[in-house]
């Protein structure tokens, strides 16, 4: 579970000191730590469903570009989500 409230641009500027991270940072840390499933949560409250889908899509795209061979599953958290290990 990773706090990805902002896009990378938002997390660098203008909200760099707000205490939240981005989906791109989540991918970087997950791959370095050997994580199998990255679940993004704490999305921007004003974000629409379409914006959240775009973030999830761009997160997958970035992970693929970063390391095509790394099998990282990426999902968005939602109310009622259950993750079985």
C-alpha positions in Angstrom: 0.0 0.0 0.0 1.5 3.3 -1.1 0.3 6.9 -0.5 0.1 8.2 -4.1 -2.1 11.2 -3.6 -0.4 13.3 -6.2 1.1 13.1 -9.7 4.9 13.4 -9.9 4.6 17.0 -11.0 2.2 17.9 -8.1 4.4 16.1 -5.5 7.5 18.2 -6.7 5.7 21.5 -7.2 3.6 23.1 -5.8 2.8 20.5 -3.1 6.3 19.2 -2.3 6.0 19.9 1.5 2.5 18.6 2.0 3.6 15.1 3.1 2.3 13.0 0.3 4.0 11.1 -2.5 3.3 10.2 -6.1 2.6 7.0 -8.1 6.0 7.2 -9.8 7.8 7.3 -6.5 5.7 4.2 -5.6 7.0 2.3 -8.6 10.6 3.2 -7.9 10.4 2.1 -4.3 8.4 -1.0 -5.0 10.9 -2.2 -7.6 13.9 -1.5 -5.3 12.2 -3.3 -2.5 11.2 -6.4 -4.5 7.5 -5.8 -4.1 5.1 -7.9 -6.1 1.9 -5.8 -5.8 1.8 -2.0 -5.6 -1.6 -0.7 -4.4 -2.0 3.0 -4.7 -4.2 4.7 -2.1 -5.0 8.2 -0.6 -5.9 9.7 -4.0 -6.6 13.4 -4.3 -10.2 13.9 -3.0 -11.1 16.1 -5.9 -9.9 13.7 -8.6 -12.5 12.2 -10.9 -12.7 8.5 -11.7 -11.2 9.3 -15.1 -8.2 11.0 -13.5 -7.7 8.0 -11.2 -7.8 5.7 -14.2 -5.3 7.9 -16.0 -2.9 7.7 -13.0 -3.3 3.9 -12.8 -2.6 3.7 -16.5 0.4 6.0 -16.4 1.8 4.1 -13.4 1.6 0.8 -15.3 3.2 2.5 -18.3 6.0 3.9 -16.2 6.7 0.6 -14.5 6.9 -1.1 -17.9 9.3 1.5 -19.3 11.4 1.4 -16.1 11.8 -2.4 -16.2 10.0 -4.5 -18.7 10.9 -7.7 -17.0 9.8 -6.8 -13.5 6.4 -8.5 -12.8 4.9 -5.7 -10.7 1.1 -5.8 -10.3 -0.4 -2.4 -9.9 -3.9 -1.5 -8.6 -5.8 1.4 -7.1 -7.2 0.9 -3.6 -11.0 1.3 -3.2 -13.5 0.9 -0.4 -14.0 -2.8 0.2 -10.8 -4.0 -1.5 -9.4 -7.2 -0.2 -5.9 -8.3 -1.0 -5.1 -12.0 -0.4 -1.5 -13.1 0.0 
